[in-house]
Amino acid sequence: MSAPVCENKLQCQLNGLVGTAMFLSVMILLWAGYDMLSTGMPLKGALFLALLLAPTLASVAFAALLKQTGRYLGWAGLAFTAGGAVWGVFVLNGVTHL
């Protein structure tokens, strides 16, 4: 139990799941950014994709803020962060190419 807010095993497991979802969301955002740049996507399309990926960015920002402040994320934080990752995968599958 090495996370700074671990008081028990469940908290550490939740922190690990949130960290994994956050990492996946960051990879999704980087993938989408690379896809936009490498295909020469027009500005209108890039803004539309960025708008579609806003929930993923919000989940990363939320998790990073709570981790930075050392607060416990809990089940709601896990649901929000994992939901952002799932939404990002959905957008990548539907809009861009995996």
MMTF fields as JSON, N, C-alpha, C and O atoms, coordinates in Angstrom:
{
  "mmtfVersion": "1.0.0",
  "mmtfProducer": "UNKNOWN",
  "numBonds": 391,
  "numAtoms": 392,
  "numGroups": 98,
  "numChains": 1,
  "numModels": 1,
  "chainsPerModel": [1],
  "groupsPerChain": [98],
  "chainIdList": ["A"],
  "bondAtomList": [4, 2, 8, 6, 12, 10, 16, 14, 20, 18, 24, 22, 28, 26, 32, 30, 36, 34, 40, 38, 44, 42, 48, 46, 52, 50, 56, 54, 60, 58, 64, 62, 68, 66, 72, 70, 76, 74, 80, 78, 84, 82, 88, 86, 92, 90, 96, 94, 100, 98, 104, 102, 108, 106, 112, 110, 116, 114, 120, 118, 124, 122, 128, 126, 132, 130, 136, 134, 140, 138, 144, 142, 148, 146, 152, 150, 156, 154, 160, 158, 164, 162, 168, 166, 172, 170, 176, 174, 180, 178, 184, 182, 188, 186, 192, 190, 196, 194, 200, 198, 204, 202, 208, 206, 212, 210, 216, 214, 220, 218, 224, 222, 228, 226, 232, 230, 236, 234, 240, 238, 244, 242, 248, 246, 252, 250, 256, 254, 260, 258, 264, 262, 268, 266, 272, 270, 276, 274, 280, 278, 284, 282, 288, 286, 292, 290, 296, 294, 300, 298, 304, 302, 308, 306, 312, 310, 316, 314, 320, 318, 324, 322, 328, 326, 332, 330, 336, 334, 340, 338, 344, 342, 348, 346, 352, 350, 356, 354, 360, 358, 364, 362, 368, 366, 372, 370, 376, 374, 380, 378, 384, 382, 388, 386],
  "bondOrderList": [1, 1, 1, 1, 1, 1, 1, 1, 1, 1, 1, 1, 1, 1, 1, 1, 1, 1, 1, 1, 1, 1, 1, 1, 1, 1, 1, 1, 1, 1, 1, 1, 1, 1, 1, 1, 1, 1, 1, 1, 1, 1, 1, 1, 1, 1, 1, 1, 1, 1, 1, 1, 1, 1, 1, 1, 1, 1, 1, 1, 1, 1, 1, 1, 1, 1, 1, 1, 1, 1, 1, 1, 1, 1, 1, 1, 1, 1, 1, 1, 1, 1, 1, 1, 1, 1, 1, 1, 1, 1, 1, 1, 1, 1, 1, 1, 1],
  "groupList": [{"groupName": "MET", "atomNameList": ["N", "CA", "C", "O"], "elementList": ["N", "C", "C", "O"], "formalChargeList": [0, 0, 0, 0], "bondAtomList": [1, 0, 2, 1, 3, 2], "bondOrderList": [1, 1, 2], "singleLetterCode": "M", "chemCompType": "L-PEPTIDE LINKING"}, {"groupName": "SER", "atomNameList": ["N", "CA", "C", "O"], "elementList": ["N", "C", "C", "O"], "formalChargeList": [0, 0, 0, 0], "bondAtomList": [1, 0, 2, 1, 3, 2], "bondOrderList": [1, 1, 2], "singleLetterCode": "S", "chemCompType": "L-PEPTIDE LINKING"}, {"groupName": "ALA", "atomNameList": ["N", "CA", "C", "O"], "elementList": ["N", "C", "C", "O"], "formalChargeList": [0, 0, 0, 0], "bondAtomList": [1, 0, 2, 1, 3, 2], "bondOrderList": [1, 1, 2], "singleLetterCode": "A", "chemCompType": "L-PEPTIDE LINKING"}, {"groupName": "PRO", "atomNameList": ["N", "CA", "C", "O"], "elementList": ["N", "C", "C", "O"], "formalChargeList": [0, 0, 0, 0], "bondAtomList": [1, 0, 2, 1, 3, 2], "bondOrderList": [1, 1, 2], "singleLetterCode": "P", "chemCompType": "L-PEPTIDE LINKING"}, {"groupName": "VAL", "atomNameList": ["N", "CA", "C", "O"], "elementList": ["N", "C", "C", "O"], "formalChargeList": [0, 0, 0, 0], "bondAtomList": [1, 0, 2, 1, 3, 2], "bondOrderList": [1, 1, 2], "singleLetterCode": "V", "chemCompType": "L-PEPTIDE LINKING"}, {"groupName": "CYS", "atomNameList": ["N", "CA", "C", "O"], "elementList": ["N", "C", "C", "O"], "formalChargeList": [0, 0, 0, 0], "bondAtomList": [1, 0, 2, 1, 3, 2], "bondOrderList": [1, 1, 2], "singleLetterCode": "C", "chemCompType": "L-PEPTIDE LINKING"}, {"groupName": "GLU", "atomNameList": ["N", "CA", "C", "O"], "elementList": ["N", "C", "C", "O"], "formalChargeList": [0, 0, 0, 0], "bondAtomList": [1, 0, 2, 1, 3, 2], "bondOrderList": [1, 1, 2], "singleLetterCode": "E", "chemCompType": "L-PEPTIDE LINKING"}, {"groupName": "ASN", "atomNameList": ["N", "CA", "C", "O"], "elementList": ["N", "C", "C", "O"], "formalChargeList": [0, 0, 0, 0], "bondAtomList": [1, 0, 2, 1, 3, 2], "bondOrderList": [1, 1, 2], "singleLetterCode": "N", "chemCompType": "L-PEPTIDE LINKING"}, {"groupName": "LYS", "atomNameList": ["N", "CA", "C", "O"], "elementList": ["N", "C", "C", "O"], "formalChargeList": [0, 0, 0, 0], "bondAtomList": [1, 0, 2, 1, 3, 2], "bondOrderList": [1, 1, 2], "singleLetterCode": "K", "chemCompType": "L-PEPTIDE LINKING"}, {"groupName": "LEU", "atomNameList": ["N", "CA", "C", "O"], "elementList": ["N", "C", "C", "O"], "formalChargeList": [0, 0, 0, 0], "bondAtomList": [1, 0, 2, 1, 3, 2], "bondOrderList": [1, 1, 2], "singleLetterCode": "L", "chemCompType": "L-PEPTIDE LINKING"}, {"groupName": "GLN", "atomNameList": ["N", "CA", "C", "O"], "elementList": ["N", "C", "C", "O"], "formalChargeList": [0, 0, 0, 0], "bondAtomList": [1, 0, 2, 1, 3, 2], "bondOrderList": [1, 1, 2], "singleLetterCode": "Q", "chemCompType": "L-PEPTIDE LINKING"}, {"groupName": "GLY", "atomNameList": ["N", "CA", "C", "O"], "elementList": ["N", "C", "C", "O"], "formalChargeList": [0, 0, 0, 0], "bondAtomList": [1, 0, 2, 1, 3, 2], "bondOrderList": [1, 1, 2], "singleLetterCode": "G", "chemCompType": "PEPTIDE LINKING"}, {"groupName": "THR", "atomNameList": ["N", "CA", "C", "O"], "elementList": ["N", "C", "C", "O"], "formalChargeList": [0, 0, 0, 0], "bondAtomList": [1, 0, 2, 1, 3, 2], "bondOrderList": [1, 1, 2], "singleLetterCode": "T", "chemCompType": "L-PEPTIDE LINKING"}, {"groupName": "PHE", "atomNameList": ["N", "CA", "C", "O"], "elementList": ["N", "C", "C", "O"], "formalChargeList": [0, 0, 0, 0], "bondAtomList": [1, 0, 2, 1, 3, 2], "bondOrderList": [1, 1, 2], "singleLetterCode": "F", "chemCompType": "L-PEPTIDE LINKING"}, {"groupName": "ILE", "atomNameList": ["N", "CA", "C", "O"], "elementList": ["N", "C", "C", "O"], "formalChargeList": [0, 0, 0, 0], "bondAtomList": [1, 0, 2, 1, 3, 2], "bondOrderList": [1, 1, 2], "singleLetterCode": "I", "chemCompType": "L-PEPTIDE LINKING"}, {"groupName": "TRP", "atomNameList": ["N", "CA", "C", "O"], "elementList": ["N", "C", "C", "O"], "formalChargeList": [0, 0, 0, 0], "bondAtomList": [1, 0, 2, 1, 3, 2], "bondOrderList": [1, 1, 2], "singleLetterCode": "W", "chemCompType": "L-PEPTIDE LINKING"}, {"groupName": "TYR", "atomNameList": ["N", "CA", "C", "O"], "elementList": ["N", "C", "C", "O"], "formalChargeList": [0, 0, 0, 0], "bondAtomList": [1, 0, 2, 1, 3, 2], "bondOrderList": [1, 1, 2], "singleLetterCode": "Y", "chemCompType": "L-PEPTIDE LINKING"}, {"groupName": "ASP", "atomNameList": ["N", "CA", "C", "O"], "elementList": ["N", "C", "C", "O"], "formalChargeList": [0, 0, 0, 0], "bondAtomList": [1, 0, 2, 1, 3, 2], "bondOrderList": [1, 1, 2], "singleLetterCode": "D", "chemCompType": "L-PEPTIDE LINKING"}, {"groupName": "ARG", "atomNameList": ["N", "CA", "C", "O"], "elementList": ["N", "C", "C", "O"], "formalChargeList": [0, 0, 0, 0], "bondAtomList": [1, 0, 2, 1, 3, 2], "bondOrderList": [1, 1, 2], "singleLetterCode": "R", "chemCompType": "L-PEPTIDE LINKING"}, {"groupName": "HIS", "atomNameList": ["N", "CA", "C", "O"], "elementList": ["N", "C", "C", "O"], "formalChargeList": [0, 0, 0, 0], "bondAtomList": [1, 0, 2, 1, 3, 2], "bondOrderList": [1, 1, 2], "singleLetterCode": "H", "chemCompType": "L-PEPTIDE LINKING"}],
  "groupTypeList": [0, 1, 2, 3, 4, 5, 6, 7, 8, 9, 10, 5, 10, 9, 7, 11, 9, 4, 11, 12, 2, 0, 13, 9, 1, 4, 0, 14, 9, 9, 15, 2, 11, 16, 17, 0, 9, 1, 12, 11, 0, 3, 9, 8, 11, 2, 9, 13, 9, 2, 9, 9, 9, 2, 3, 12, 9, 2, 1, 4, 2, 13, 2, 2, 9, 9, 8, 10, 12, 11, 18, 16, 9, 11, 15, 2, 11, 9, 2, 13, 12, 2, 11, 11, 2, 4, 15, 11, 4, 13, 4, 9, 7, 11, 4, 12, 19, 9],
  "groupIdList": [1, 2, 3, 4, 5, 6, 7, 8, 9, 10, 11, 12, 13, 14, 15, 16, 17, 18, 19, 20, 21, 22, 23, 24, 25, 26, 27, 28, 29, 30, 31, 32, 33, 34, 35, 36, 37, 38, 39, 40, 41, 42, 43, 44, 45, 46, 47, 48, 49, 50, 51, 52, 53, 54, 55, 56, 57, 58, 59, 60, 61, 62, 63, 64, 65, 66, 67, 68, 69, 70, 71, 72, 73, 74, 75, 76, 77, 78, 79, 80, 81, 82, 83, 84, 85, 86, 87, 88, 89, 90, 91, 92, 93, 94, 95, 96, 97, 98],
  "secStructList": [7, 7, 1, 6, 6, 7, 1, 1, 2, 2, 2, 2, 2, 2, 2, 2, 2, 2, 2, 2, 2, 2, 2, 2, 2, 2, 2, 2, 2, 2, 2, 2, 2, 2, 2, 2, 2, 2, 2, 6, 7, 7, 2, 2, 2, 2, 2, 2, 2, 2, 2, 2, 6, 2, 2, 2, 2, 2, 2, 2, 2, 2, 2, 2, 2, 2, 2, 2, 2, 6, 7, 7, 7, 2, 2, 2, 2, 2, 2, 2, 2, 2, 2, 2, 2, 2, 2, 2, 2, 2, 2, 2, 2, 2, 6, 1, 7, 7],
  "xCoordList": [0.845, 0.0, 0.89, 1.247, 1.234, 2.195, 1.578, 2.262, 0.316, -0.295, -0.437, -0.638, -0.335, -0.345, -1.676, -1.707, -2.77, -4.063, -4.584, -5.763, -3.725, -4.163, -4.3, -3.345, -5.508, -5.726, -6.042, -5.901, -6.473, -6.748, -6.55, -6.271, -6.696, -6.43, -7.403, -7.0, -8.669, -9.659, -9.314, -9.452, -8.867, -8.476, -7.308, -7.285, -6.358, -5.22, -5.655, -5.147, -6.595, -7.097, -7.854, -7.702, -8.664, -9.37, -8.391, -8.576, -7.354, -6.338, -5.66, -5.375, -5.402, -4.796, -5.712, -5.258, -6.993, -7.951, -8.106, -8.182, -8.151, -8.254, -6.997, -7.086, -5.845, -4.604, -4.562, -4.095, -5.044, -5.089, -6.047, -5.722, -7.222, -8.186, -7.635, -7.847, -6.937, -6.348, -5.27, -5.198, -4.431, -3.395, -4.021, -3.56, -5.063, -5.75, -6.341, -6.264, -6.925, -7.503, -6.429, -6.641, -5.287, -4.192, -3.703, -3.427, -3.596, -3.178, -4.201, -3.827, -5.478, -6.534, -6.4, -6.488, -6.189, -6.04, -4.801, -4.842, -3.71, -2.497, -2.705, -2.249, -3.39, -3.666, -4.518, -4.233, -5.552, -6.426, -5.662, -5.845, -4.815, -3.998, -3.053, -2.903, -2.419, -1.534, -2.319, -1.859, -3.495, -4.329, -4.741, -4.748, -5.082, -5.463, -4.299, -4.47, -3.112, -1.947, -1.436, -1.054, -1.428, -0.844, -1.741, -1.241, -3.044, -3.942, -4.22, -4.88, -3.739, -4.002, -5.48, -6.035, -6.106, -7.535, -7.822, -7.103, -8.859, -9.199, -9.616, -9.992, -9.543, -9.812, -11.213, -11.392, -12.193, -13.569, -13.677, -14.336, -13.037, -13.047, -12.289, -12.705, -11.17, -10.376, -11.148, -11.107, -11.842, -12.65, -13.798, -14.14, -14.393, -15.474, -14.954, -15.591, -13.799, -13.214, -12.824, -13.016, -12.275, -11.916, -13.161, -13.122, -14.258, -15.509, -16.008, -16.496, -15.884, -16.306, -15.44, -15.921, -14.178, -13.265, -13.221, -12.421, -14.058, -14.077, -14.364, -13.734, -15.287, -15.48, -14.237, -13.983, -13.469, -12.229, -11.219, -10.563, -11.093, -10.189, -10.644, -9.82, -11.953, -12.474, -12.179, -11.873, -12.27, -11.994, -10.518, -10.18, -9.643, -8.21, -7.93, -7.195, -8.516, -8.297, -8.829, -8.193, -9.992, -10.588, -9.686, -9.391, -9.258, -8.423, -7.072, -6.561, -6.496, -5.205, -5.332, -4.455, -6.413, -6.618, -6.764, -6.163, -7.556, -7.736, -6.46, -6.151, -5.719, -4.456, -3.452, -2.705, -3.427, -2.499, -2.791, -1.872, -4.065, -4.425, -4.376, -4.488, -4.207, -4.11, -5.435, -5.48, -6.515, -7.843, -8.211, -7.724, -9.069, -9.537, -10.57, -11.523, -10.39, -11.277, -12.606, -13.643, -12.615, -13.856, -14.484, -13.923, -15.665, -16.355, -16.834, -16.811, -17.27, -17.73, -16.571, -16.737, -15.415, -14.239, -13.823, -13.44, -13.894, -13.581, -14.572, -14.175, -15.856, -16.874, -16.668, -16.781, -16.367, -16.158, -14.919, -14.947, -13.835, -12.584, -12.683, -12.249, -13.248, -13.417, -14.425, -14.266, -15.454, -16.42, -15.77, -16.104, -14.842, -14.111, -13.262, -13.166, -12.644, -11.836, -12.713, -12.363, -13.843, -14.76, -15.297, -15.392, -15.647, -16.134, -15.043, -15.338, -13.808, -12.71, -12.539, -12.314, -12.641, -12.543, -13.704, -13.516, -14.891, -16.067, -15.852, -16.157, -15.333, -15.1, -14.024, -14.177, -12.939, -11.892, -12.398, -12.038, -13.225, -13.761, -14.759, -14.854, -15.499, -16.534, -16.081, -16.645, -15.07, -14.684, -13.337, -13.195, -12.379, -11.044, -10.771, -11.661, -9.552, -9.175, -8.247, -7.274, -8.548, -7.646, -6.491, -5.632],
  "yCoordList": [-1.171, 0.0, 1.233, 1.768, 1.665, 2.75, 4.082, 5.104, 4.115, 5.383, 6.254, 5.731, 7.576, 8.445, 8.465, 8.86, 8.06, 8.109, 6.719, 6.565, 5.715, 4.356, 4.196, 4.37, 3.862, 3.503, 2.021, 1.431, 1.422, -0.006, -0.545, 0.209, -1.839, -2.493, -2.03, -1.872, -1.811, -1.392, -0.031, 0.172, 0.903, 2.214, 2.105, 2.797, 1.258, 1.08, 0.466, 0.839, -0.475, -1.074, -0.047, -0.004, 0.779, 1.834, 2.821, 3.244, 3.191, 4.098, 3.49, 4.195, 2.191, 1.517, 1.503, 1.721, 1.25, 1.261, 2.653, 2.81, 3.658, 5.037, 5.417, 6.062, 5.029, 5.311, 4.638, 5.231, 3.409, 2.705, 3.393, 3.571, 3.781, 4.482, 5.835, 6.253, 6.504, 7.794, 7.622, 8.407, 6.601, 6.33, 6.017, 6.513, 5.203, 4.867, 6.115, 6.279, 6.99, 8.229, 9.122, 9.712, 9.226, 10.036, 9.445, 10.185, 8.129, 7.491, 7.738, 7.94, 7.718, 7.998, 9.421, 9.658, 10.363, 11.757, 11.954, 12.687, 11.304, 11.4, 10.757, 11.284, 9.628, 8.937, 9.825, 9.96, 10.422, 11.292, 12.517, 12.945, 13.077, 14.213, 13.851, 14.607, 12.706, 12.247, 12.012, 12.362, 11.424, 11.159, 12.462, 12.552, 13.468, 14.766, 15.401, 15.953, 15.324, 15.96, 15.194, 15.802, 13.88, 13.096, 13.039, 12.863, 13.182, 13.133, 14.51, 14.626, 15.543, 16.892, 17.244, 17.883, 16.819, 17.056, 18.556, 19.331, 18.968, 20.397, 20.867, 20.065, 22.168, 22.744, 22.397, 22.106, 22.422, 22.112, 20.666, 20.413, 19.737, 18.341, 18.144, 17.366, 18.852, 18.742, 19.29, 18.708, 20.39, 20.944, 20.013, 19.878, 19.372, 18.423, 17.226, 16.787, 16.698, 15.572, 15.975, 15.204, 17.182, 17.665, 17.807, 17.517, 18.252, 18.364, 16.982, 16.806, 16.006, 14.652, 14.046, 13.244, 14.429, 13.881, 14.712, 14.422, 15.725, 16.569, 15.769, 16.043, 14.789, 14.008, 13.228, 13.051, 12.765, 12.052, 13.006, 12.664, 14.194, 15.193, 15.618, 15.812, 15.76, 16.137, 15.061, 15.375, 13.796, 12.722, 12.699, 12.426, 12.982, 13.05, 14.225, 14.085, 15.375, 16.549, 16.32, 16.718, 15.682, 15.396, 14.467, 14.741, 13.378, 12.421, 13.034, 12.805, 13.81, 14.439, 15.444, 15.531, 16.19, 17.17, 16.488, 16.92, 15.43, 14.741, 14.031, 13.999, 13.463, 12.826, 13.86, 13.612, 15.033, 16.087, 16.604, 16.89, 16.719, 17.204, 16.105, 16.385, 14.845, 13.74, 13.301, 12.64, 13.667, 13.281, 11.9, 11.454, 11.241, 9.904, 9.992, 10.765, 9.206, 9.278, 8.579, 9.113, 7.437, 6.724, 6.122, 6.171, 5.554, 4.875, 5.866, 5.557, 7.058, 8.058, 8.525, 8.7, 8.723, 9.11, 8.026, 8.315, 6.772, 5.656, 5.604, 5.415, 5.771, 5.73, 6.856, 6.635, 8.063, 9.201, 9.014, 9.276, 8.561, 8.376, 7.222, 7.346, 6.111, 4.975, 5.305, 4.865, 6.074, 6.493, 7.336, 7.21, 8.198, 8.999, 8.133, 8.391, 7.103, 6.189, 5.393, 5.218, 4.919, 4.156, 5.052, 4.623, 6.287, 7.222, 7.474, 7.538, 7.614, 7.834, 6.667, 6.874, 5.446, 4.277, 4.27, 3.958, 4.607, 4.676, 5.703, 5.429, 6.872, 7.913, 7.479, 7.674, 6.893, 6.449, 5.378, 5.378, 4.467, 3.43, 4.001, 3.511, 5.023, 5.543, 6.639, 6.796, 7.403, 8.577, 8.413, 8.743, 7.917, 7.753, 6.277, 5.441, 5.97, 4.572, 4.101, 4.778, 2.938, 2.37, 1.649, 1.109],
  "zCoordList": [0.0, 0.0, 0.0, 1.05, -1.192, -1.272, -1.673, -1.605, -2.086, -2.451, -1.206, -0.11, -1.358, -0.178, 0.559, 1.725, -0.06, 0.618, 0.971, 1.287, 0.921, 1.248, 2.75, 3.507, 3.158, 4.547, 4.668, 5.74, 3.556, 3.548, 2.13, 1.198, 1.99, 0.703, -0.382, -1.534, -0.039, -1.023, -1.616, -2.822, -0.775, -1.283, -2.257, -3.275, -1.961, -2.855, -4.181, -5.238, -4.124, -5.36, -6.182, -7.403, -5.542, -6.26, -6.876, -8.017, -6.137, -6.679, -7.897, -8.866, -7.856, -9.0, -10.207, -11.33, -9.997, -11.101, -11.7, -12.919, -10.837, -11.321, -12.096, -13.141, -11.602, -12.316, -13.679, -14.651, -13.757, -15.04, -16.002, -17.176, -15.519, -16.371, -16.82, -17.958, -15.929, -16.28, -17.34, -18.285, -17.192, -18.185, -19.542, -20.57, -19.547, -20.793, -21.434, -22.652, -20.638, -21.173, -21.78, -22.839, -21.124, -21.664, -22.988, -23.932, -23.06, -24.313, -25.43, -26.585, -25.082, -26.061, -26.585, -27.79, -25.679, -26.097, -26.969, -27.956, -26.605, -27.426, -28.797, -29.811, -28.82, -30.083, -30.989, -32.179, -30.428, -31.213, -31.708, -32.848, -30.86, -31.284, -32.409, -33.369, -32.296, -33.365, -34.656, -35.743, -34.529, -35.694, -36.37, -37.598, -35.573, -36.146, -36.879, -37.966, -36.286, -36.901, -38.118, -39.118, -38.042, -39.131, -40.365, -41.476, -40.195, -41.349, -41.918, -42.951, -41.278, -41.753, -41.662, -42.556, -40.573, -40.387, -40.406, -39.775, -41.12, -41.123, -39.732, -38.877, -39.522, -38.209, -37.715, -36.533, -38.589, -38.186, -37.668, -36.66, -38.354, -37.916, -36.62, -35.761, -36.477, -35.254, -34.055, -32.971, -34.242, -33.151, -32.782, -31.607, -33.787, -33.516, -32.728, -31.77, -33.127, -32.4, -30.985, -30.045, -30.826, -29.495, -28.621, -27.425, -29.22, -28.47, -28.05, -26.933, -28.947, -28.608, -27.501, -26.701, -27.458, -26.454, -25.168, -24.278, -25.059, -23.852, -22.574, -21.553, -22.581, -21.343, -20.928, -19.736, -21.897, -21.572, -20.949, -19.966, -21.514, -20.955, -19.558, -18.665, -19.374, -18.057, -17.014, -15.864, -17.414, -16.447, -16.066, -14.914, -17.017, -16.712, -15.773, -14.795, -16.075, -15.234, -13.816, -12.84, -13.706, -12.401, -11.582, -10.419, -12.197, -11.477, -11.11, -10.014, -12.023, -11.735, -10.591, -9.731, -10.588, -9.52, -8.167, -7.183, -8.117, -6.84, -6.393, -5.202, -7.347, -6.965, -6.487, -5.54, -7.143, -6.758, -5.352, -4.585, -5.022, -3.692, -2.637, -1.444, -3.074, -2.131, -1.554, -0.516, -2.221, -1.733, -2.247, -3.286, -1.51, -1.84, -2.953, -2.856, -4.01, -5.16, -4.936, -5.33, -4.334, -4.063, -5.304, -6.399, -5.103, -6.206, -7.255, -8.447, -6.834, -7.793, -8.675, -9.883, -8.077, -8.857, -9.827, -10.96, -9.387, -10.283, -11.438, -12.587, -11.144, -12.198, -13.201, -14.407, -12.721, -13.613, -14.48, -15.682, -13.863, -14.595, -15.583, -16.728, -15.152, -16.057, -17.16, -18.298, -16.826, -17.838, -18.914, -20.092, -18.52, -19.51, -20.422, -21.622, -19.852, -20.666, -21.631, -22.798, -21.139, -22.0, -23.109, -24.259, -22.777, -23.785, -24.837, -26.031, -24.405, -25.348, -26.302, -27.495, -25.8, -26.669, -27.651, -28.827, -27.19, -28.055, -29.168, -30.329, -28.824, -29.828, -30.809, -32.015, -30.316, -31.236, -32.189, -33.366, -31.697, -32.564, -33.563, -34.689, -33.171, -34.042, -34.979, -36.062, -34.586, -35.356, -36.051, -37.228, -35.338, -35.924, -36.12, -35.964, -36.457, -36.71, -35.607, -35.273, -35.042, -34.025, -34.672, -33.975]
}
